[in-house]
Amino acid sequence: NYERLDAFLCVECSFCAYGQFAWQLTAAAAPASVPVTSPAERAAALKSLNHKSAEIQKLQRALSELRPRVLDLVRGVTMSTRRTSESSSSSATAESVAAEETEL
């Protein structure tokens, strides 16, 4: 846009005469939180957070290790369900063919 060298943010040419930015922030007080008012409470809160964080990391590692096994089990159930539905549909087809042959 050589007519407006001070323009910016155009989708087509990377320049535009107008631009707008909008932000929205939503916040609320947490009613179940306990206010931390002293350095001793701060230290206890940090210790608790670090402990909970370590527990969460252990659980996340355990779940990550179990994920391949769970996916294999899901695949196995899916395949057996497909085989069952295929065999029931093929047996139903075989029964209908046999019924047609007896009618003839």
C-alpha positions in Angstrom: 0.0 0.0 0.0 2.2 2.8 -1.3 -0.6 5.4 -0.8 -0.6 4.8 3.0 2.9 4.1 4.2 1.8 4.4 7.9 -0.8 1.7 7.5 -0.6 -1.7 9.2 -2.2 -5.2 9.7 -3.8 -5.8 6.3 -4.6 -9.5 5.6 -3.8 -9.3 1.9 -0.7 -7.1 1.8 0.4 -6.9 5.5 -0.6 -3.3 5.7 -3.9 -1.6 6.6 -5.1 1.9 7.6 -7.0 0.6 10.7 -6.3 -1.9 13.4 -7.9 -3.0 16.6 -6.8 -5.0 19.5 -9.2 -6.3 22.2 -8.5 -8.2 25.4 -10.9 -9.7 27.8 -10.0 -10.8 31.3 -12.4 -12.6 33.6 -11.4 -13.0 37.2 -13.2 -13.9 40.4 -12.2 -14.5 44.0 -11.7 -18.1 44.9 -14.0 -18.7 47.9 -12.3 -21.9 49.1 -8.8 -20.5 49.2 -7.0 -19.7 52.4 -5.3 -16.3 52.5 -1.5 -16.4 53.0 -0.6 -13.6 55.4 2.8 -14.5 56.7 6.2 -15.8 55.5 5.6 -19.0 57.4 2.2 -19.6 55.7 3.9 -18.8 52.4 6.6 -21.4 53.0 4.0 -24.0 54.1 1.9 -23.3 51.0 4.9 -23.6 48.7 5.9 -26.9 50.4 2.3 -28.2 49.9 2.3 -27.1 46.2 5.7 -28.7 45.5 4.5 -31.9 47.2 1.2 -32.0 45.2 3.2 -31.2 42.0 5.5 -34.1 42.6 2.5 -36.4 43.2 0.9 -35.2 39.9 4.1 -35.8 38.0 4.3 -39.4 39.4 0.7 -40.1 38.4 1.3 -38.6 34.9 4.3 -40.8 34.4 2.4 -43.9 35.5 -0.5 -43.0 33.2 1.9 -42.4 30.3 3.4 -45.8 30.9 0.0 -47.4 30.9 -1.2 -45.6 27.8 0.3 -48.1 25.2 -1.3 -51.1 27.0 -4.7 -49.4 27.3 -4.6 -48.5 23.6 -3.7 -52.1 22.7 -6.6 -53.3 24.8 -9.0 -50.9 23.1 -7.8 -51.9 19.7 -8.3 -55.6 20.7 -11.8 -54.9 21.9 -12.6 -52.9 18.8 -11.2 -55.7 16.5 -13.1 -58.4 18.4 -16.3 -56.4 18.2 -15.8 -55.9 14.5 -15.1 -59.7 14.0 -18.3 -60.5 16.0 -20.4 -58.1 14.0 -18.9 -59.4 10.8 -19.4 -63.0 11.7 -23.0 -62.4 12.9 -23.7 -60.5 9.6 -22.1 -63.3 7.6 -24.0 -66.0 9.5 -27.2 -64.0 9.0 -26.4 -63.9 5.3 -25.7 -67.6 5.3 -29.0 -68.3 7.1 -30.9 -66.2 4.6 -29.2 -68.0 1.7 -30.1 -71.4 3.3 -33.7 -70.3 3.8 -33.9 -69.2 0.1 -32.5 -72.6 -1.0 -35.1 -74.5 1.0 -37.8 -72.4 -0.5 -36.7 -73.3 -4.0 
